[in-house]
Amino acid sequence: MKYRTAGLGVVLAVLLVVGAAACGDGDDKQVSPELTGREGVSSPPSQQTPTAYAPPRLAVGQTIHISTSPAEMANPVPAGIADVTLVDLDVTKSLSTEFYGVIKADPGEQIVVWTMKVKNTGPDEFDLYPLTDAQRWTSSGHVTQPHDVSTDDSFIDQPEPRPGQTVTGSDAVSVPDQDGTLEFDDRQGVPMFEIAVTR
């Protein structure tokens, strides 16, 4: 009993000294870190800081399953589900179109043309708009917005596919003349996938 009382007194004395040192005299701006007894133990996954989401990368010949968020607009757009296949990817300095003639890239720019096949696997019509317009171009750590380039076979000119239907379309953008990545988002800004572009 005598040892327990003495030990308790020592612990209280240490706590008082540590507490006084942490408070300081008001001029000391440093605060001692609070010890929790869990130093060196990692937090469970639910308490760790989330990392940035990286959308899946789609390559020529690959098919991915995507879903889109509903969008409240004058004509509401329902959520959608589809299988998207990247059929072709081309990088060029000029694009020949039947309707728009020859479109040339500005100096320091390139035109990226993609062809996709979309199979609607959902219960409603699938909104093709997000596949016509890449939202971001990332290259050498810089992010810019691509500039739309008109094509003859754009998804813009096609009816939305009904459940079970498959459609194919080609769209294009003008971006800086270097390797990079195009990111496609749904109407709510949720990333769906990205395409790596190499010259």
Buried (B, 14 or more C-beta within 10 A) or exposed (E): EEEEEEEEEEEEEEEEEEEEEEEEEEEEEEEEEEEEEEEEEEEEEEEEEEEEEEBEBBEEEEEBEBEBBBBEEEEEBBBBBBBBBBBEBBBBEEBEBEEEEEBEBEEEBBBBBBBBBBBBBBEBBBBBBBBBBBBBBBBEEEEEEBBBBBBEBBBBEBEBBEEEBEBBBBBBBBBBBBEBBBBBBBBEEEBBBBBEBEE
